[in-house]
């Protein structure tokens, strides 16, 4: 999937949720604390800042699902040795340089 297609699909999904909640664009923008022009541009083009998107998601009750979707999977262990090795390994704070 391309980034532009993903942007448009996300905007369509958010618009659908807004309509399902029976909010006008003006009501949602006011509740989320984002300019109406920002919400309109988002719904039409899929363009929005992360902060504004998160505010809209919070009002629509979708923020927790998005946060959950970005969590990394915990590894499935095959032995107790793998658990011990993971617990003793230093925690990564940066990506490796290549």
N, C-alpha and C positions, 0 to 999 in steps of 0.2 A: 504494500500500500504506500502511496506517495504521501509526503507531508501535507501537500495542499488538499488532497482527498481526505486525510485524517482531520485536518482543521475544519473542513466543511461538514464532515460527519459529526464531529463533536459539537459544532455550532447548531446543527440541526437537532441533535439530541437534547441540547440544553434548551433550545426553543420549544421543543415538544414538551419538555418537563415544565417549562414556564407556563405553557398553555394548559397543561394538565392541572397545574396549581391555580389556574384561573387568574394569573397575573397579567396585567398589561406590561408593555415594555417600560412604561413610565413608573409603574408600581415597583417592578423588580429593581430597576435602576435606583430608585429612592431607597428601598429597603437594603440594598447591597452597598449603597454609598458610592456608586460609580456614576459617571455622567451618562445621561441618556444616549448621547451620541456614541459613546464607547460601546454600549450594549447594542445599539443599532448596527454599528460597523461589525461587531462580532457576529451577530446573527446573519448579516448579509455576506461577509467575507471570511469569517473565521479568524479575524485578527484581533488579539487582545493581549494585555500584559498578564503575567502569571498572577500578580496580586489581585487584579480585577476579576480574573476568572475564579480565583479561590473565594473571593467575597460573594460572587454570584452562586457558586456551588454551596456555600454555607447557607445562604437564604433558601435555596431549593432543597436542602437536606441531603446533598450528595457529596459533601466534603469528605466524610469518613470513608466512603467507598473509594474515592479517588486516592486518598492516602493509603488505604489498604492495598489498592492495586499496584502501588509503587514499592511495596515491601519486597525485599529479597527473600528468596526461598531459603529455608534452613536445610543444610545437607542431611541426607539420610545416611545414618551410620551403619556400617556393616560389622563393626566390632567395638569393644570397649577401648581398644588401643586408639582408634580413630577419635573417639570422644576425648580421651586424655590428651592426644596430640593437638587437637583443636583448642582445648582449654589452655594449654601451655604455650601455644603460638602467640606471638605478639600481634596485637590488633592493628590492622592497616588503617592509616590515617590519610594516605595519599596513594595515587596511582603510581605504577612503576614508570621510570623513564625509559623510553626506547628511541 
